[in-house]
Amino acid sequence: MTPNLNIHNLSSLGQEFTAEDVEYLAYQDCVVKSGIDPGIYRLCFEPASGRPVYDLLFRDTDPTTNSSSGSAQAKRNYTKCEKAIGWISTNGRFRQLVGEPLAFDIKEEKSKGFGKKSAEKLEPRRYHQPYGKPLEIFLPRVTVAIWELVAVKAGLSMPEFPVIGLDGEALGFWDWVLETDCPIIITEGEKKAAALISRGYAAIGLPGIHTGYRVTEWGDWVTKPDGTQYQKAKARELQAILQRFDTAERQITILFDYRVGDYSNSPEFKAATTLSKLFKNAIAKIGKLPGPHKGVDDFLVAGGDIDAVISAALPPTSEDWQLKKWLRLRGFTPDIKINSKYFDAPAPESGTVTAVQSGLGTGKTYWAGAKIASDARGLQINLGYRNSLLLQQCEKWGSYHFDEHNGWQFIKDPDARLSLCVDSLLKLPLKMFEDAVEHVRGMTVILDESVSVIKHLLQSRTLLGKRIEILERLEIICKLADRVVLMDGNQSNIVVDYIAEISGKPSVKIQNTFTGETPPIFFVDAGKKSKKWLSAEILKSRCPVVATDSLKDAEAFARQLEKTHGRGKLLTSKTATKAEVKEFLKDPDAYIKKYGLAWIVYTPTAESGIDISIQNIDISTQNYFSDVFCWFVGVLGVDECIQMSRRVRHPERIIILCPERGLTKKNTGGIFEAEIIKALSEFEDTEARLLIKDESQLQKVREDLAAQIVTPHTIMWAKLQAKAELERRHLKKYLLTAFELAGYSVQCVTPAECDYEGHATAKEECKDIEAQEIFNAPDIELSEALEIKRNFKATWEDRCKAIKFFLKARLPGIEDSALWSWEFVRRVRFDERSLLSQLDAAWQFNNPEDSEYLQRHKFLADRQEFLGDFSDRYLKIRALQVLGLEKFLDSSKDWRGDDLEVVEVYERCKKKAVAKLLGHPGKMKPMQWLNKLLSLIGCKLVGRRTKQNGVLHWTYSFSEELSTPVNWDELTTFTAKRQAKKIAELKEAELIATQALEVVLSPAVCDTSLGEVRTLPDIEVEPPIQPQIAEAPIANRTGWVSHWGKWVAAKVIGWCENGTRYRILYQTKCGEWIEALAFPSQMRWGPTLENQPQ
């Protein structure tokens, strides 16, 4: 009679069950549910309950007594085993199917958000093994029939007379697999391996995804941001049983469980990657199940095509894996598809995030104006990342730019139309959102070029020091908004999902698939020969457009084209503030018709928002612009390159020069988001431990860090970092792929031989001109330099003044030396761009105590730093010190590449922890790598050939004249002077219980413009809190405080309780007075800025 048992009901059966019940449940689980051949089942799985389970799990570890009844613990364990039903596999593991759980596992459930801690819950353990005994890898026992099936699948012959055991096992099967180089699948779990081998695939089952290898060398203990610790594995090797199968040419497929989402970020993929790399001879690949079935046994039972999965398996580091990951990060899966020359859709619904992907020139901006901006009801905030684009939107949508049009005056207007850069979000008063008045709760937020906006928001250096506050403000705005609209020709799921998560709203994704007529695209190599050829071709073009991510190349082309073609237009960050450029940007086609431009050259200043659609009226004639030449040097990513290439809508062809790899800095953590976050959080934790001695303060830093790494902002930043790293590695290939996916006809061409040097000469001339403009700029004071630095409307002439000021400030006293010349300006800006950073690094290296002092002050002042903004510079210098590089700077010693000290540095840098920080030597030779490390501090060892015993050798030494840049000693004195002044100011401030750092302010202000002469109002204040030091009374003094680089009217209330900072009132542009704290060094006294004491 069939027992009335349900294998999926895991409740206790009590003691009333029979051997048939146990057999039935085990058979159902293995044969019926997982599709295991009955013969394999009988050989590999033993139905078990009671004593067999107890003998396996507890007999060797339970305490014993002299009595025959045994210990109390043994009785409890045996009672539980009597109620447990399952099976025991031949590698000694018990799978419990029914009964009271024998043990529990603790599962952590992570909670997202600042200050939220992870929760824990108990789950019944499914698989059990004897305590204290090593896990065994499962090699299924097989029948002759299965052996024959495996041989046929692999195309191999088997023994004519295989030996068969008494229980029906075909003996010698795994020896045959070893000898014949039969392909192998490695999976997790006994049932999955048995299911695979039942279908003719030699399969090995691991008892866990990390059990295919063992750690042979342990590293340091690492404290995670949540306070828990783990020990780093420095070296691993395959388990002995797997080493036997690591033979040349053997195909090994690692196939773990399916995971929803990006599989390359899953624990399964990472474990499979580690395992695959340990096979030194076999060809190891990673397979991925298509889902939704989690395990390969479920996939097989459902009729899945396992052959297709195996054939699609790839090495973990292959370019195909990386390409697939990049496509996922860039992908967009619409809810609605349309195909229209001009985008059109209903107005975005209330309570949603509406995301639009529509190609360049398909009218997204017009649609937004007609369906969104035209609705006069409710507040509308348009966020961007370039003010030039925002100003164009203002013209089209009737919006007021927050600064250019004094839009701040309308923040209380319930129907205001405001446009501002995300950098300026803190200018929106926090009180505006805290009150959450009706018009704020019903507002519409628009992000045009949304992918670029989010990239700028999370990665741009213009947000350093205030990124966390800005991200929090964006989150508040998106949550309060009635609807959020995202528009971009390169719209992606990751951006949409990010905004949907921080806003708490569902997304509606709309894609316009229209491509229209696309010009042919020609890719040329980025070698020196190609550059000469293409620069000559540009000058031959009838009416060319040049798009480049290099300012100096742009200026050089404009310089040449003006001579050969006549009047044109150069659009760069230098020219963007000129009146004629503003006129052009407002309506490019009208400007071209009016002035008849013969050429256009532009940089990323015109990356987005510019639409040049002019065509000749006579369709029988050629288009107005003949060619678009894209001269990319590797600064931009794929999306930005595409944007730049399509600003002109109707060229006859597009010619693209693009390097194979990008120029951006190699990403810490590689291409996996979790690894990127882990690497930076470990660096920041290490720096905190080095600098903070107070345990409670250190713990607070760690808690803040632990809270930050799980926020949507940090995770989104890591995804952008992973995408950028993939594009850095494969820039040209991915750009070409993106054009092909967009429907363009793409060809690769080989340039002809060319010896044209005109462009290179013009480029050098442009460098000279810029250096001279900076050198000859008038001298200004700090306040004016700060104002220019933050003013997006500043002219190039004004920017030259600021650049000159900050250069001299970085090398105080240089203007009084013979070094100060326009040639020196050129040297540090173009010829030796790393010179200034090398000077700073060398000072840190040679002054470790002072360096630590300054870094500690900086670290404590930047407590709310965004993880992505963390700089590992200090840690790199500490690493160089730990490696003992100072011994190589002794000019009395000679070194060879095989010297023990040189090789030791080389080998230590191969260790994972050091390589993450300083990079991996790769194929470099030891001496070559050593010089690369020394270059961080501006040094190198100079080589010379010497003869020893008749054999020539290279020896290297530190030379006072040749091992450092020109004028190094004199330049280091300027750096030392600056650092000494900084230290003296800090220590002096400490003596009077103050710290010369930056103002600590409440968020959200609108500041006054620098240089505006105003009289401070008379404000009534509370009696002051007396400071703890002897100093003249400070209360009621009026002056100015520096906030975000501007001087703001302020009045002192008194001292804070600790006597370290002033309590002040400062005035916003909106006329409000807000209380804050400020360090004395940030104050300027006097009724006006004009007559303040210097």
Secondary structure, 3 states (H helix, E strand, C coil): CCCCCCCCCCCCCCCCCCHHHHHHHHHHHHHHHCCCCHHHHHHHEEEEECHHHHHHHCCCCCCCCCCCCCCHHHHHHHHHHHHCEEEEECCCCEEEEECCCCCEEEEEECCCCCCCCCEEEEEECCEECCCCCCCCCECCCCCHHHHHHHHHHHCCCCCCCCCECCCCCECCHHHHHHHHCCCEEEEECHHHHHHHHHCCCCEEEECCCCCCEEEEEEEEEEECCCCCEEEEEEEEEECHHHHCCCCCCCEEEEECCCCCCCHHHCHHHHHHHHHHHCCCCCEEEEECCCCCCCCHHHHHHCCCCHHHHHHCCECCCCHHHHHHHHHHHHCCCCCEEECCCCCCCCCCCCCCEEEEEECCCCCHHHHHHHHHHCCCCCCEEEEECCHHHHHHHHHHHCCEECCCCCHHHHCCCCCCEEEEEHHHHHHCCHHHHHCCCHHHHCCEEEEECHHHHHHHHHHCHHHCCCHHHHHHHHHHHHHHCCEEEEEECCCCHHHHHHHHHHHCCCEEEEEECCCCCCCCEEEECCCHHHHHHHHHHHHHCCCEEEEECCHHHHHHHHHHHHHHCCCCEEECCCCCCCHHHHHHHHCHHHHHHHHCCCCEEECHHHCCCCCECCCCCCCCCCCCCCEEEEECCCCCCHHHHHHHHCCECCCCEEEEECCCCCCCCCCCCCCCHHHHHHHHHHHHHHHHHHHCCCHHHHHHHHHHHHHHCCCHHHHHHHHHHHHHHHHHHCHHHHHHHHHHHCCCCEEEECCCCCCCCHHHHHHHHHHHHHHHHHHCCCCCCHHHHHHHHHCCCCCHHHHHHHHHHHHHHHCCCHHHCCCCCHHHHHHHHHHCCCHHHHHHHHHHHHCHHHHHHHHHHHHHHCCCCCHHHCCCHHHHHHHHHHCCHHHHHCCCCEECCCCHHHHHHHHHCCCHHHHHHHCCCCCCCHHHHHHHHHHCCCCCCEEEEEEECCEEEEEEECCCCCCCCCCHHHHHHHHHHHHHHHHHHHHHHHHCCCCCCCCECCCCCCCCCCCCCCCCCCCCCCCCCCCCCCCCCCCCCEEEEEECCEEEEEEEEEECCCCCCEEEEEECCCCCEEEEEECHHHEEECCCCCCCCC
